[in-house]
Amino acid sequence: MLTGVTVSLVLLGYVIVLALELSRLYIRLPWRAPVVIMLASICWLLHAVYLWNLLIAARLSATGVDQPSGSLLAQGMYTTLFSWSLLAALILALAYILLAVRRPTNAIGSFLLPLVLGMILGAVAVRSGQPFDRSEVDGALWRPVHGGALIVGTVALFLGFAAALMNLLQEYRLKTKRPLTKEWRLPSLEYLHTMGRSCLVVSTIAIAMGLVSGVVLNIQRNGSINWLESGIVFCAGLLIWLIVASVLEWEAARRGTSWSAYLNIASFAIVLIALILVFSTPHGRSPIDTVGKTTSSIESHAETFIARNSAVGRSLQ
């Protein structure tokens, strides 16, 4: 894969795209939409390349041999909290690009791109953390299900939060009769209400799958379930809230109103707290004394892997 791609480069790319999105407030540029989509797509590809190189390096450092891509995706997708967070940011960035293609005149990126940047910065903050425990062969199926479901649930909640902010701003604009600039438009309230409800439903289903698969992993690893384990407690609490929020939103919609904005903001705050608590605990990670040198610097393995490939490429030229 491409070498020389770093987290800093990916961050810089997204910052440039965000600056172009925010410029809608001040400057009218007829070519802005296609340029923003093109630059965002390039940033997404660089983001994907960096994550792929990181995952390959992590598998090489753990096994000493190269793995087929299928094995890499099945077993090495969630190597650390660092790679898990980067993958969540990658999916959220893809959602932004798809929305930008469908609604090029809407300023959706002004709300989604800060969340993408926040996810990447959060990943950088935990980049030196311990890898997830991958010692159990029986977890080969349920581990990717667990990690993937939690990623989908988290991304859905972040999307719902962005929709909630746009919803509240749009409602405020309509109540105060303050027009937005022609270049800085927001989706209709009906669209934002639907988006908020959909995000609540998707996140509830995904978090439920994450909790069930996490329980199965606990049984396979320990032969029993520790219901007081931090990850299970946080996930179960979040699921209970999401079920309550979904019921409240359904009841509000039945009465012709919508609480999706406030419920999505509350859900975002809860999941953010849960993520911080999970990131600060040893949930799903190997003990320090059993991981040795591979726990200290997954990032350094990636840099070594990239540098090695770069040197080989130069020698062949």
RAPEMO-V868287 format. One record per residue. N is the residue number from 1. RES is the residue in one small letter. PHI is phi in whole degrees, -180 to 180 (none if undefined). OMEGA is omega as a letter, one per 40 degrees, with the letter a starting at -180 (NA if undefined). Layout:
n=N res=RES phi=PHI omega=OMEGA
n=N res=RES phi=PHI omega=OMEGA
This chain:
n=1 res=m phi=none omega=a
n=2 res=l phi=-63 omega=i
n=3 res=t phi=-108 omega=i
n=4 res=g phi=85 omega=i
n=5 res=v phi=-85 omega=a
n=6 res=t phi=-125 omega=i
n=7 res=v phi=-63 omega=i
n=8 res=s phi=-62 omega=i
n=9 res=l phi=-65 omega=i
n=10 res=v phi=-63 omega=i
n=11 res=l phi=-60 omega=a
n=12 res=l phi=-60 omega=i
n=13 res=g phi=-61 omega=i
n=14 res=y phi=-67 omega=i
n=15 res=v phi=-64 omega=i
n=16 res=i phi=-64 omega=i
n=17 res=v phi=-63 omega=i
n=18 res=l phi=-63 omega=i
n=19 res=a phi=-61 omega=i
n=20 res=l phi=-65 omega=i
n=21 res=e phi=-64 omega=a
n=22 res=l phi=-69 omega=i
n=23 res=s phi=-66 omega=i
n=24 res=r phi=-57 omega=a
n=25 res=l phi=-69 omega=a
n=26 res=y phi=-124 omega=a
n=27 res=i phi=-127 omega=i
n=28 res=r phi=-99 omega=a
n=29 res=l phi=-126 omega=a
n=30 res=p phi=-65 omega=a
n=31 res=w phi=-97 omega=a
n=32 res=r phi=-61 omega=a
n=33 res=a phi=-58 omega=i
n=34 res=p phi=-66 omega=i
n=35 res=v phi=-69 omega=i
n=36 res=v phi=-62 omega=i
n=37 res=i phi=-64 omega=i
n=38 res=m phi=-65 omega=a
n=39 res=l phi=-65 omega=i
n=40 res=a phi=-64 omega=i
n=41 res=s phi=-66 omega=i
n=42 res=i phi=-64 omega=i
n=43 res=c phi=-61 omega=a
n=44 res=w phi=-65 omega=i
n=45 res=l phi=-65 omega=i
n=46 res=l phi=-63 omega=i
n=47 res=h phi=-59 omega=a
n=48 res=a phi=-65 omega=i
n=49 res=v phi=-63 omega=i
n=50 res=y phi=-62 omega=a
n=51 res=l phi=-65 omega=i
n=52 res=w phi=-63 omega=i
n=53 res=n phi=-60 omega=i
n=54 res=l phi=-65 omega=a
n=55 res=l phi=-68 omega=i
n=56 res=i phi=-62 omega=i
n=57 res=a phi=-62 omega=i
n=58 res=a phi=-65 omega=i
n=59 res=r phi=-67 omega=i
n=60 res=l phi=-64 omega=a
n=61 res=s phi=-69 omega=a
n=62 res=a phi=-84 omega=a
n=63 res=t phi=-113 omega=a
n=64 res=g phi=82 omega=i
n=65 res=v phi=-132 omega=i
n=66 res=d phi=-71 omega=a
n=67 res=q phi=-120 omega=i
n=68 res=p phi=-61 omega=a
n=69 res=s phi=-59 omega=i
n=70 res=g phi=-62 omega=i
n=71 res=s phi=-66 omega=i
n=72 res=l phi=-62 omega=a
n=73 res=l phi=-68 omega=a
n=74 res=a phi=-75 omega=a
n=75 res=q phi=-114 omega=a
n=76 res=g phi=-111 omega=a
n=77 res=m phi=-64 omega=a
n=78 res=y phi=-116 omega=a
n=79 res=t phi=-72 omega=a
n=80 res=t phi=-141 omega=i
n=81 res=l phi=-61 omega=i
n=82 res=f phi=-61 omega=a
n=83 res=s phi=-70 omega=i
n=84 res=w phi=-62 omega=a
n=85 res=s phi=-67 omega=i
n=86 res=l phi=-64 omega=i
n=87 res=l phi=-67 omega=i
n=88 res=a phi=-62 omega=i
n=89 res=a phi=-64 omega=i
n=90 res=l phi=-63 omega=a
n=91 res=i phi=-68 omega=i
n=92 res=l phi=-65 omega=i
n=93 res=a phi=-65 omega=i
n=94 res=l phi=-64 omega=i
n=95 res=a phi=-61 omega=i
n=96 res=y phi=-62 omega=a
n=97 res=i phi=-62 omega=i
n=98 res=l phi=-63 omega=i
n=99 res=l phi=-67 omega=i
n=100 res=a phi=-67 omega=i
n=101 res=v phi=-69 omega=a
n=102 res=r phi=-76 omega=a
n=103 res=r phi=-132 omega=a
n=104 res=p phi=-66 omega=a
n=105 res=t phi=-90 omega=i
n=106 res=n phi=-94 omega=a
n=107 res=a phi=-89 omega=a
n=108 res=i phi=-67 omega=a
n=109 res=g phi=-63 omega=i
n=110 res=s phi=-64 omega=a
n=111 res=f phi=-105 omega=a
n=112 res=l phi=-85 omega=a
n=113 res=l phi=-63 omega=i
n=114 res=p phi=-60 omega=i
n=115 res=l phi=-70 omega=i
n=116 res=v phi=-61 omega=i
n=117 res=l phi=-62 omega=i
n=118 res=g phi=-63 omega=i
n=119 res=m phi=-64 omega=a
n=120 res=i phi=-67 omega=i
n=121 res=l phi=-64 omega=i
n=122 res=g phi=-64 omega=i
n=123 res=a phi=-63 omega=i
n=124 res=v phi=-62 omega=a
n=125 res=a phi=-66 omega=a
n=126 res=v phi=-114 omega=a
n=127 res=r phi=-67 omega=a
n=128 res=s phi=-93 omega=a
n=129 res=g phi=-72 omega=a
n=130 res=q phi=-71 omega=i
n=131 res=p phi=-68 omega=i
n=132 res=f phi=-69 omega=i
n=133 res=d phi=-72 omega=i
n=134 res=r phi=-121 omega=a
n=135 res=s phi=-79 omega=a
n=136 res=e phi=-87 omega=i
n=137 res=v phi=-66 omega=a
n=138 res=d phi=-64 omega=a
n=139 res=g phi=-87 omega=a
n=140 res=a phi=-61 omega=i
n=141 res=l phi=-86 omega=a
n=142 res=w phi=-78 omega=a
n=143 res=r phi=-65 omega=i
n=144 res=p phi=-64 omega=i
n=145 res=v phi=-64 omega=a
n=146 res=h phi=-62 omega=a
n=147 res=g phi=-65 omega=a
n=148 res=g phi=-67 omega=i
n=149 res=a phi=-64 omega=i
n=150 res=l phi=-67 omega=i
n=151 res=i phi=-66 omega=a
n=152 res=v phi=-61 omega=i
n=153 res=g phi=-62 omega=i
n=154 res=t phi=-66 omega=i
n=155 res=v phi=-63 omega=i
n=156 res=a phi=-62 omega=i
n=157 res=l phi=-68 omega=i
n=158 res=f phi=-67 omega=i
n=159 res=l phi=-63 omega=i
n=160 res=g phi=-63 omega=i
n=161 res=f phi=-65 omega=i
n=162 res=a phi=-62 omega=i
n=163 res=a phi=-62 omega=i
n=164 res=a phi=-65 omega=i
n=165 res=l phi=-63 omega=i
n=166 res=m phi=-64 omega=i
n=167 res=n phi=-61 omega=a
n=168 res=l phi=-65 omega=i
n=169 res=l phi=-66 omega=i
n=170 res=q phi=-66 omega=i
n=171 res=e phi=-64 omega=i
n=172 res=y phi=-63 omega=a
n=173 res=r phi=-63 omega=a
n=174 res=l phi=-70 omega=a
n=175 res=k phi=-68 omega=a
n=176 res=t phi=-90 omega=a
n=177 res=k phi=58 omega=i
n=178 res=r phi=-98 omega=a
n=179 res=p phi=-73 omega=i
n=180 res=l phi=-87 omega=i
n=181 res=t phi=-66 omega=a
n=182 res=k phi=-63 omega=a
n=183 res=e phi=-85 omega=a
n=184 res=w phi=-112 omega=a
n=185 res=r phi=-100 omega=i
n=186 res=l phi=-121 omega=i
n=187 res=p phi=-62 omega=i
n=188 res=s phi=-67 omega=i
n=189 res=l phi=-62 omega=i
n=190 res=e phi=-61 omega=i
n=191 res=y phi=-64 omega=a
n=192 res=l phi=-69 omega=i
n=193 res=h phi=-62 omega=i
n=194 res=t phi=-63 omega=i
n=195 res=m phi=-63 omega=i
n=196 res=g phi=-64 omega=i
n=197 res=r phi=-64 omega=a
n=198 res=s phi=-61 omega=i
n=199 res=c phi=-65 omega=i
n=200 res=l phi=-63 omega=a
n=201 res=v phi=-66 omega=a
n=202 res=v phi=-62 omega=a
n=203 res=s phi=-65 omega=i
n=204 res=t phi=-64 omega=i
n=205 res=i phi=-64 omega=a
n=206 res=a phi=-66 omega=i
n=207 res=i phi=-65 omega=i
n=208 res=a phi=-63 omega=i
n=209 res=m phi=-64 omega=i
n=210 res=g phi=-63 omega=i
n=211 res=l phi=-68 omega=a
n=212 res=v phi=-62 omega=i
n=213 res=s phi=-65 omega=i
n=214 res=g phi=-66 omega=i
n=215 res=v phi=-64 omega=i
n=216 res=v phi=-62 omega=i
n=217 res=l phi=-62 omega=i
n=218 res=n phi=-63 omega=i
n=219 res=i phi=-65 omega=a
n=220 res=q phi=-66 omega=a
n=221 res=r phi=-80 omega=a
n=222 res=n phi=-112 omega=a
n=223 res=g phi=79 omega=i
n=224 res=s phi=-156 omega=a
n=225 res=i phi=-115 omega=i
n=226 res=n phi=-94 omega=a
n=227 res=w phi=-65 omega=i
n=228 res=l phi=-95 omega=i
n=229 res=e phi=-63 omega=a
n=230 res=s phi=-55 omega=a
n=231 res=g phi=-63 omega=i
n=232 res=i phi=-67 omega=a
n=233 res=v phi=-63 omega=a
n=234 res=f phi=-64 omega=a
n=235 res=c phi=-67 omega=i
n=236 res=a phi=-66 omega=i
n=237 res=g phi=-62 omega=i
n=238 res=l phi=-65 omega=i
n=239 res=l phi=-64 omega=i
n=240 res=i phi=-59 omega=i
n=241 res=w phi=-63 omega=a
n=242 res=l phi=-64 omega=i
n=243 res=i phi=-64 omega=i
n=244 res=v phi=-62 omega=a
n=245 res=a phi=-63 omega=i
n=246 res=s phi=-65 omega=i
n=247 res=v phi=-65 omega=i
n=248 res=l phi=-62 omega=i
n=249 res=e phi=-67 omega=i
n=250 res=w phi=-62 omega=i
n=251 res=e phi=-66 omega=i
n=252 res=a phi=-65 omega=i
n=253 res=a phi=-65 omega=i
n=254 res=r phi=-64 omega=i
n=255 res=r phi=-90 omega=i
n=256 res=g phi=87 omega=i
n=257 res=t phi=-119 omega=i
n=258 res=s phi=-145 omega=i
n=259 res=w phi=-111 omega=a
n=260 res=s phi=-60 omega=a
n=261 res=a phi=-62 omega=a
n=262 res=y phi=-69 omega=i
n=263 res=l phi=-69 omega=i
n=264 res=n phi=-69 omega=i
n=265 res=i phi=-66 omega=i
n=266 res=a phi=-63 omega=i
n=267 res=s phi=-64 omega=i
n=268 res=f phi=-62 omega=i
n=269 res=a phi=-62 omega=a
n=270 res=i phi=-67 omega=a
n=271 res=v phi=-68 omega=i
n=272 res=l phi=-65 omega=i
n=273 res=i phi=-63 omega=a
n=274 res=a phi=-63 omega=i
n=275 res=l phi=-64 omega=i
n=276 res=i phi=-62 omega=i
n=277 res=l phi=-67 omega=i
n=278 res=v phi=-67 omega=i
n=279 res=f phi=-64 omega=a
n=280 res=s phi=-92 omega=i
n=281 res=t phi=-117 omega=a
n=282 res=p phi=-82 omega=a
n=283 res=h phi=-62 omega=i
n=284 res=g phi=70 omega=a
n=285 res=r phi=-110 omega=a
n=286 res=s phi=-73 omega=i
n=287 res=p phi=-60 omega=a
n=288 res=i phi=-61 omega=a
n=289 res=d phi=-78 omega=a
n=290 res=t phi=-105 omega=a
n=291 res=v phi=-103 omega=i
n=292 res=g phi=55 omega=a
n=293 res=k phi=-69 omega=a
n=294 res=t phi=-75 omega=a
n=295 res=t phi=-84 omega=a
n=296 res=s phi=-75 omega=a
n=297 res=s phi=-157 omega=i
n=298 res=i phi=-63 omega=i
n=299 res=e phi=-62 omega=a
n=300 res=s phi=-66 omega=i
n=301 res=h phi=-64 omega=i
n=302 res=a phi=-65 omega=i
n=303 res=e phi=-64 omega=i
n=304 res=t phi=-64 omega=i
n=305 res=f phi=-62 omega=a
n=306 res=i phi=-65 omega=a
n=307 res=a phi=-64 omega=i
n=308 res=r phi=-63 omega=i
n=309 res=n phi=-63 omega=i
n=310 res=s phi=-65 omega=i
n=311 res=a phi=-66 omega=i
n=312 res=v phi=-64 omega=i
n=313 res=g phi=-63 omega=i
n=314 res=r phi=-69 omega=a
n=315 res=s phi=-70 omega=i
n=316 res=l phi=-84 omega=a
n=317 res=q phi=-78 omega=NA
